[in-house]
Amino acid sequence: MARIIINQSLVSKPEELVRLCPFNAIEWDNEYLQINAACKMCKLCVKKGPAGVFTCEEEKVEEIDKSLWKGVCVYVDHVDGDIHPVTFELIGKAKEMAAKINHPVNVIFAGSNIEAKAAEILHYGVDEVFVYDAPELKHFRIEPYTAVMEDFINTTKPSTILFGGTNVGRSLAPRVAARFRTGLTADCTILDMDESTDLAQIRPAFGGNIMAHIYTPNNRPQFATVRYKIFDAPERNQEQSGKITLCKLDADKLNSRISVKDVKKKETVQTIEDAEVIVVAGGAIKSKEGLEMCKGIAEKLGGMLAVTRPLVEAGLADARLQIGLSGRTVKPRLIICAGVAGYIQFVAGMDKSDTIIAINTDPDAQIFNVAHYGIVGDVNEILPKLAEELGA
Amino acid sequence: MEILVCIKQVPGTSEVEVDPETGVLKREGIDSKMNPYDLYGVETAIRIKEQTGARVTVASMGPPQASEILQEAFMMGADEAALFTDRKFAGADVLATSYTIAQGIKKVNIPDLIICGKQTTDGDTAQVGPELAEFLSIPHVANVTKIIEVTDKAITVEMDMGHSVEIVEMLYPCLITVEKGINVPRLPSFKLKLATKNKKIPFYSLSDFEDKNEKNYGLNGSPTRVLRIFSPEANSDRETWTGSGEELTGKLVKKLKELKFA
């Protein structure tokens, strides 16, 4: 049993020791210092406490033979045969990591009538595509898809499997991880391969301003999900390489207690809350033309236009596009604030955005306090050039 | 019909910071609340209860003080509660957590329908629901955006698949994870607060479970380990660019390409 042991005889200032734990797991009952059920085994008390007071006891477990598990694999993420581009990004990363430990790169593709699509994957430099093609796999239903993964893992004994951080990947990966009683790390932002074949899984923890390096020391396969646009997709080769292996599942494994009644394409009413990229037109944009230009740039970057309150009040833009306390709150991956002053009521609606770029002529503008990249310049000069560069 | 909703107590703020001097997590102002995504799960269950007369149980795993959020669920209309709590569960990752909850639910009673929130605000993994379903050997549908029909044998829901939505029917027993925005969670009722304030919440520990092997719980039952925790590279240190409009535009385009937006 791994646990924190407290050497009571060394405890001198219990109130201070209690504060070592960010999870309130250390308790002082006026006699003894105790660890309660809130302990997350983060071992900060061992690291930061006075020497010898907190120690961690971990029982030795039998080590597995990792050399029996070979292959860095990618699950082909798709809905009804439409391959999600995250798949190719994962293939790129898998190739890079497999090269370090001399493992093959294999992909798993389950669906219905997907042979032609599987051939396309051979243009991306993988070693083998394992195809499970059956009418029952037309729709993503959890039991047969989990059965596919189970069969693949039992057949090939892979070391690592990567899944896209999509609705499909985030539903399937945990299910398979539980079946094999192994580790899975969600939404990694950095992945690397250790010589030991342990996958270094790095992701934001506790709400995003702390990074955690997680690994799976004694279980295989090891699983990770990664969101779209984290890694680079490899170039498509003219020539195909690698091979396709057709696999079959027993009929009873294709059964499901789920039946798909209908599939509907989503209506595309996008709101600024959903946009991954936002270009905000601020008070320095004074005309309809300026707004149109911002919109064009936003669309070229795959995003949406938003505005600050003065533009709404001036009747230049719809209130649904307004960011701030009196408007909407957004957290896109990229936000470009063009000519925005950056008053607190605006900033409160966008300061959680991943990357903030601000353009303002005033080097002391408040918006620069939250910006990651502050561009001291005139939007009316920069935006037209940017629009031209981007072909907007 | 029996419904069980899994809920979790999370820190009141998601803004946990590392002290740059000492490397210790700053703990100021950390209070606790029900994971906001779980409110949608509780609301979904209560609405089904109002429609069908189902009995709603809420369950959580955590320290004894997590019973606060179970009380809160009573005030929303939950009928029963269960807390899985034991020091031996400490340090559990997703696998060990899911396994613990599965063992607890087996002890309480496997319901017709289990409802989980989309994810928690402290772990953000969205994995416990599917893993729990696996350990209970029941099917699951994640990302549910609408409950369409609830009969005595099956539930029909709308599932978000990214570019499309699918209408799927799933036979009981089964598990769904519901999206934020599936409904508007009600506020706790003062009347129910008074009516339920003396309601007992049973605690279950490892010794109550069918599988009593300590190796399957807590840190021991967790295949993943945190090697280290560190502050992200200080990209919050702002870069300031000055220059001509031409230069600035060039730099901006280069940065957009580097960040893969252009």
Interface residues (C-beta under 8 A of the other chain):
Chain A: M1 A2 R3 R19 L20 C21 P22 N24 A25 I35 N36 A37 A38 C39 K40 M41 C42 L44 K48 E58 E59 V79 D82 H84 H139 F140 R141 I142 E143 T146 T166 N167 V168 R170 S171 L172 A173 P174 R175 A177 A178 R179 R181 T182 G183 L184 T185 A186 D187 A200 Q201 P204 A205 F206 G207 G208 N209 I210 M211 A212 H213 I214 Y215 T216 P217 N218 N219 K229 D232 S256 R257 I258 S259 V260 K261 D262 V263 K264 K265 K266 V277 K300 L301 G302 R333 L334 T355 I357 I359 P363 F368 A371 H372 Y373 G374 I375 V376 G377 D378 E381 I382 K385 L386 E389 L390
Chain B: P11 T13 S14 E15 V16 E17 V18 T22 G23 V24 L25 K26 R27 I30 G62 P63 P64 Q65 T85 D86 R87 K88 F89 A90 G91 D93 V94 L95 S98 Y99 T121 D122 D124 T125 A126 Q127 V128 G129 P130 E131 A133 E134 F135 P139 H140 V141 A142 N143 T156 M159 D160 M161 G162 H163 S164 V165 E166 I167 V168 E169 M170 L171 C174 E214 G218 L219 N220 S222 P223 T224 R225 V226 L227 R228 I229 F230 S231 P232 N235 S236 R238 E239 T240 W241 T242 G243 G245 E246 L248 T249 K251 L252 V253 K255 L256 L259 K260 F261 A262
